[in-house]
Amino acid sequence: MNFITDNLLAVRERIGKACATSHRAPESVQLLAVSKKFNAATVQLAIAAGLTDFGENYLQEGLDKIAALPREKLSWHFIGPVQSNKTRGLAEQFDWVHSVDRLKIAQRLSEQRPASLPPLNVCVQVNISGEASKSGCAPVEALALCQAVAALPRLKLRGLMAIPAPVADGADPRAPFRALRELFEQTRASSEVGAGFDTLSAGMSDDLEAAIAEGATMVRIGTAIFGSRSSKGL
Ligand SMILES: *Cc1c(COP(=O)(O)O)cnc(C)c1O
């Protein structure tokens, strides 16, 4: 038992309730533990609590933790903005990249994915709230980008990812997640996107209920599992 065990119980209870409300099976929502800004020793506690999938935002920080922890038991997901000079480390060391938002990045990841590894799982990130200066392709670009990514040999296109802006007081918290789900369903219907497009990566500590109500299959939870990042250094 450690502090993460208690936090994890509370998070799983929230996921369970949200699934029950939406008549979904709790196993239909995968929990990605966002470990950015927490060190390998803390991730070790999370592993002891039963977590296997970890999300990182910064390449070097992620690589350090990957090297420090038992590789074969874990899956590492990159969820931060991708700069094109950082793709090699992602292609060589990560299992997933959720934040592909332009074709050039996808092409580099495909070219750099080692032949000895399975294809890299990727999601296309969509700027669903249309925020200026935020990562993600525009919703109208998502289908064409997904079709192009699906054709790349060393990538496996798994779905869409988004980080909706907080909704204004009184507005429907599900609205951006609903827009994302509709885009997901339209994209999945494309014959060029194909099978295996099964992941809707949406929902964080503050909004996982709204995301699950609109079909999220993977929630990315940091604070509710690890505590506040502001008080902890690496
Ligand atoms: C930090 C981060 C999260 C986790 O956020 P919390 O509010 O701490 O749960 C999820 N997704 C992305 C892309 C992040 O950068």
The ligand as an SDF file (V2000), in Angstrom:
LIG
                    3D

 15 15  0  0  0  0  0  0  0  0999 V2000
   -0.7660   16.6830  -17.9530 C   0  0  0  0  0  0  0  0  0  0  0  0
   -1.6630   16.0380  -18.9520 C   0  0  0  0  0  0  0  0  0  0  0  0
   -2.7040   15.1760  -18.5520 C   0  0  0  0  0  0  0  0  0  0  0  0
   -3.0480   14.9000  -17.0990 C   0  0  0  0  0  0  0  0  0  0  0  0
   -3.6460   16.0090  -16.5250 O   0  0  0  0  0  0  0  0  0  0  0  0
   -4.2670   15.9680  -15.0290 P   0  0  0  0  0  0  0  0  0  0  0  0
   -5.1870   17.1200  -14.9930 O   0  0  0  0  0  0  0  0  0  0  0  0
   -3.1210   16.0860  -14.0910 O   0  0  0  0  0  0  0  0  0  0  0  0
   -4.9760   14.6560  -14.8770 O   0  0  0  0  0  0  0  0  0  0  0  0
   -3.4520   14.5560  -19.5360 C   0  0  0  0  0  0  0  0  0  0  0  0
   -3.2090   14.7820  -20.8440 N   0  0  0  0  0  0  0  0  0  0  0  0
   -2.2340   15.5940  -21.2730 C   0  0  0  0  0  0  0  0  0  0  0  0
   -2.0110   15.7840  -22.7190 C   0  0  0  0  0  0  0  0  0  0  0  0
   -1.4430   16.2460  -20.3380 C   0  0  0  0  0  0  0  0  0  0  0  0
   -0.4850   17.0860  -20.7760 O   0  0  0  0  0  0  0  0  0  0  0  0
  1  2  1  0
  2  3  1  0
  2 14  2  0
  3  4  1  0
  3 10  2  0
  4  5  1  0
  5  6  1  0
  6  7  2  0
  6  8  1  0
  6  9  1  0
 10 11  1  0
 11 12  2  0
 12 13  1  0
 12 14  1  0
 14 15  1  0
M  END
$$$$
